[in-house]
């Protein structure tokens, strides 16, 4: 299925998983090797695979529109909120 959807062979998938040490590329939590615990993240425009993510991180960047600008603003928002009394 990975090959059909993402052009990713089993060997490429295993190499990605090993390179990420079995963890989400964003939050570093250990990935559960089932369809709910591991998501193959990809660019929706190019189809290029970016990495392996947990469901929460995958949904998070999806809800932010896969936008670096929106993600940056969200990070700044969280950082600024820590300065509030």
CNS distance restraints for C-alpha pairs under 8 A (distance, minus, plus):
assign (resid   1 and name CA) (resid   5 and name CA) 6.14 0.50 0.50
assign (resid   2 and name CA) (resid   6 and name CA) 5.50 0.50 0.50
assign (resid   2 and name CA) (resid   7 and name CA) 6.50 0.50 0.50
assign (resid   2 and name CA) (resid   8 and name CA) 5.46 0.50 0.50
assign (resid   2 and name CA) (resid   9 and name CA) 6.88 0.50 0.50
assign (resid   2 and name CA) (resid  10 and name CA) 7.76 0.50 0.50
assign (resid   3 and name CA) (resid   7 and name CA) 4.11 0.50 0.50
assign (resid   3 and name CA) (resid   8 and name CA) 4.44 0.50 0.50
assign (resid   3 and name CA) (resid   9 and name CA) 5.41 0.50 0.50
assign (resid   3 and name CA) (resid  10 and name CA) 7.83 0.50 0.50
assign (resid   4 and name CA) (resid   8 and name CA) 7.74 0.50 0.50
assign (resid   6 and name CA) (resid  42 and name CA) 8.00 0.50 0.50
assign (resid   6 and name CA) (resid  47 and name CA) 7.06 0.50 0.50
assign (resid   6 and name CA) (resid  48 and name CA) 7.59 0.50 0.50
assign (resid   6 and name CA) (resid  49 and name CA) 6.86 0.50 0.50
assign (resid   8 and name CA) (resid  12 and name CA) 6.01 0.50 0.50
assign (resid   8 and name CA) (resid  13 and name CA) 6.32 0.50 0.50
assign (resid   9 and name CA) (resid  13 and name CA) 6.17 0.50 0.50
assign (resid  10 and name CA) (resid  14 and name CA) 6.10 0.50 0.50
assign (resid  11 and name CA) (resid  15 and name CA) 6.11 0.50 0.50
assign (resid  12 and name CA) (resid  16 and name CA) 6.19 0.50 0.50
assign (resid  13 and name CA) (resid  17 and name CA) 6.18 0.50 0.50
assign (resid  14 and name CA) (resid  18 and name CA) 6.08 0.50 0.50
assign (resid  15 and name CA) (resid  19 and name CA) 6.03 0.50 0.50
assign (resid  16 and name CA) (resid  20 and name CA) 6.16 0.50 0.50
assign (resid  16 and name CA) (resid  51 and name CA) 7.10 0.50 0.50
assign (resid  16 and name CA) (resid  52 and name CA) 7.45 0.50 0.50
assign (resid  17 and name CA) (resid  21 and name CA) 6.07 0.50 0.50
assign (resid  17 and name CA) (resid  22 and name CA) 5.09 0.50 0.50
assign (resid  17 and name CA) (resid  23 and name CA) 7.45 0.50 0.50
assign (resid  17 and name CA) (resid  52 and name CA) 7.25 0.50 0.50
assign (resid  18 and name CA) (resid  22 and name CA) 5.99 0.50 0.50
assign (resid  20 and name CA) (resid  24 and name CA) 7.08 0.50 0.50
assign (resid  20 and name CA) (resid  25 and name CA) 6.45 0.50 0.50
assign (resid  20 and name CA) (resid  52 and name CA) 7.91 0.50 0.50
assign (resid  22 and name CA) (resid  30 and name CA) 5.79 0.50 0.50
assign (resid  22 and name CA) (resid  31 and name CA) 5.82 0.50 0.50
assign (resid  23 and name CA) (resid  27 and name CA) 7.94 0.50 0.50
assign (resid  23 and name CA) (resid  28 and name CA) 4.91 0.50 0.50
assign (resid  23 and name CA) (resid  29 and name CA) 5.21 0.50 0.50
assign (resid  23 and name CA) (resid  30 and name CA) 4.29 0.50 0.50
assign (resid  23 and name CA) (resid  31 and name CA) 5.14 0.50 0.50
assign (resid  23 and name CA) (resid  52 and name CA) 7.85 0.50 0.50
assign (resid  23 and name CA) (resid  53 and name CA) 7.65 0.50 0.50
assign (resid  24 and name CA) (resid  28 and name CA) 4.59 0.50 0.50
assign (resid  24 and name CA) (resid  29 and name CA) 5.49 0.50 0.50
assign (resid  24 and name CA) (resid  30 and name CA) 6.41 0.50 0.50
assign (resid  24 and name CA) (resid  31 and name CA) 6.05 0.50 0.50
assign (resid  24 and name CA) (resid  52 and name CA) 5.92 0.50 0.50
assign (resid  24 and name CA) (resid  53 and name CA) 4.45 0.50 0.50
assign (resid  24 and name CA) (resid  54 and name CA) 5.44 0.50 0.50
assign (resid  24 and name CA) (resid  57 and name CA) 8.00 0.50 0.50
assign (resid  25 and name CA) (resid  51 and name CA) 6.54 0.50 0.50
assign (resid  25 and name CA) (resid  52 and name CA) 6.06 0.50 0.50
assign (resid  25 and name CA) (resid  53 and name CA) 5.71 0.50 0.50
assign (resid  26 and name CA) (resid  53 and name CA) 6.87 0.50 0.50
assign (resid  26 and name CA) (resid  57 and name CA) 6.77 0.50 0.50
assign (resid  27 and name CA) (resid  57 and name CA) 7.23 0.50 0.50
assign (resid  29 and name CA) (resid  54 and name CA) 7.57 0.50 0.50
assign (resid  31 and name CA) (resid  37 and name CA) 5.82 0.50 0.50
assign (resid  31 and name CA) (resid  38 and name CA) 5.71 0.50 0.50
assign (resid  31 and name CA) (resid  53 and name CA) 7.53 0.50 0.50
assign (resid  31 and name CA) (resid  54 and name CA) 6.11 0.50 0.50
assign (resid  32 and name CA) (resid  36 and name CA) 7.72 0.50 0.50
assign (resid  32 and name CA) (resid  37 and name CA) 4.54 0.50 0.50
assign (resid  32 and name CA) (resid  38 and name CA) 5.98 0.50 0.50
assign (resid  33 and name CA) (resid  37 and name CA) 6.09 0.50 0.50
assign (resid  33 and name CA) (resid  38 and name CA) 5.88 0.50 0.50
assign (resid  34 and name CA) (resid  38 and name CA) 6.05 0.50 0.50
assign (resid  35 and name CA) (resid  39 and name CA) 6.99 0.50 0.50
assign (resid  36 and name CA) (resid  55 and name CA) 6.46 0.50 0.50
assign (resid  37 and name CA) (resid  54 and name CA) 5.52 0.50 0.50
assign (resid  37 and name CA) (resid  55 and name CA) 5.82 0.50 0.50
assign (resid  38 and name CA) (resid  52 and name CA) 6.61 0.50 0.50
assign (resid  38 and name CA) (resid  53 and name CA) 5.85 0.50 0.50
assign (resid  38 and name CA) (resid  54 and name CA) 5.05 0.50 0.50
assign (resid  38 and name CA) (resid  55 and name CA) 6.39 0.50 0.50
assign (resid  39 and name CA) (resid  52 and name CA) 5.63 0.50 0.50
assign (resid  39 and name CA) (resid  53 and name CA) 5.10 0.50 0.50
assign (resid  39 and name CA) (resid  54 and name CA) 5.91 0.50 0.50
assign (resid  39 and name CA) (resid  55 and name CA) 6.25 0.50 0.50
assign (resid  39 and name CA) (resid  58 and name CA) 6.80 0.50 0.50
assign (resid  40 and name CA) (resid  49 and name CA) 6.96 0.50 0.50
assign (resid  40 and name CA) (resid  50 and name CA) 7.71 0.50 0.50
assign (resid  40 and name CA) (resid  51 and name CA) 6.10 0.50 0.50
assign (resid  40 and name CA) (resid  52 and name CA) 4.81 0.50 0.50
assign (resid  40 and name CA) (resid  53 and name CA) 6.42 0.50 0.50
assign (resid  41 and name CA) (resid  49 and name CA) 5.89 0.50 0.50
assign (resid  41 and name CA) (resid  50 and name CA) 5.54 0.50 0.50
assign (resid  41 and name CA) (resid  51 and name CA) 5.36 0.50 0.50
assign (resid  41 and name CA) (resid  52 and name CA) 5.73 0.50 0.50
assign (resid  41 and name CA) (resid  53 and name CA) 6.39 0.50 0.50
assign (resid  41 and name CA) (resid  58 and name CA) 6.77 0.50 0.50
assign (resid  42 and name CA) (resid  47 and name CA) 5.79 0.50 0.50
assign (resid  42 and name CA) (resid  48 and name CA) 5.37 0.50 0.50
assign (resid  42 and name CA) (resid  49 and name CA) 4.11 0.50 0.50
assign (resid  42 and name CA) (resid  50 and name CA) 5.11 0.50 0.50
assign (resid  42 and name CA) (resid  51 and name CA) 7.15 0.50 0.50
assign (resid  43 and name CA) (resid  47 and name CA) 5.03 0.50 0.50
assign (resid  43 and name CA) (resid  48 and name CA) 5.35 0.50 0.50
assign (resid  43 and name CA) (resid  49 and name CA) 6.46 0.50 0.50
assign (resid  43 and name CA) (resid  50 and name CA) 6.94 0.50 0.50
assign (resid  43 and name CA) (resid  66 and name CA) 7.94 0.50 0.50
assign (resid  44 and name CA) (resid  48 and name CA) 7.80 0.50 0.50
assign (resid  53 and name CA) (resid  57 and name CA) 6.14 0.50 0.50
assign (resid  53 and name CA) (resid  58 and name CA) 5.75 0.50 0.50
assign (resid  54 and name CA) (resid  58 and name CA) 6.13 0.50 0.50
assign (resid  55 and name CA) (resid  59 and name CA) 6.02 0.50 0.50
assign (resid  56 and name CA) (resid  60 and name CA) 5.99 0.50 0.50
assign (resid  57 and name CA) (resid  61 and name CA) 6.28 0.50 0.50
assign (resid  58 and name CA) (resid  62 and name CA) 6.16 0.50 0.50
assign (resid  59 and name CA) (resid  63 and name CA) 5.97 0.50 0.50
assign (resid  60 and name CA) (resid  64 and name CA) 6.36 0.50 0.50
assign (resid  61 and name CA) (resid  65 and name CA) 6.41 0.50 0.50
assign (resid  61 and name CA) (resid  66 and name CA) 5.22 0.50 0.50
assign (resid  61 and name CA) (resid  67 and name CA) 7.50 0.50 0.50
assign (resid  61 and name CA) (resid  71 and name CA) 7.28 0.50 0.50
assign (resid  62 and name CA) (resid  66 and name CA) 5.32 0.50 0.50
assign (resid  64 and name CA) (resid  70 and name CA) 5.92 0.50 0.50
assign (resid  64 and name CA) (resid  71 and name CA) 6.50 0.50 0.50
assign (resid  65 and name CA) (resid  70 and name CA) 7.57 0.50 0.50
assign (resid  66 and name CA) (resid  71 and name CA) 7.98 0.50 0.50
assign (resid  67 and name CA) (resid  71 and name CA) 6.19 0.50 0.50
assign (resid  68 and name CA) (resid  72 and name CA) 5.98 0.50 0.50
assign (resid  69 and name CA) (resid  73 and name CA) 6.18 0.50 0.50
assign (resid  70 and name CA) (resid  74 and name CA) 6.13 0.50 0.50
assign (resid  71 and name CA) (resid  75 and name CA) 6.25 0.50 0.50
assign (resid  72 and name CA) (resid  76 and name CA) 6.22 0.50 0.50
assign (resid  73 and name CA) (resid  77 and name CA) 5.99 0.50 0.50
assign (resid  74 and name CA) (resid  78 and name CA) 6.29 0.50 0.50
assign (resid  75 and name CA) (resid  79 and name CA) 6.20 0.50 0.50
assign (resid  76 and name CA) (resid  80 and name CA) 5.93 0.50 0.50
assign (resid  77 and name CA) (resid  81 and name CA) 6.13 0.50 0.50
assign (resid  78 and name CA) (resid  82 and name CA) 6.74 0.50 0.50
assign (resid  79 and name CA) (resid  83 and name CA) 7.32 0.50 0.50
assign (resid  80 and name CA) (resid  84 and name CA) 7.21 0.50 0.50
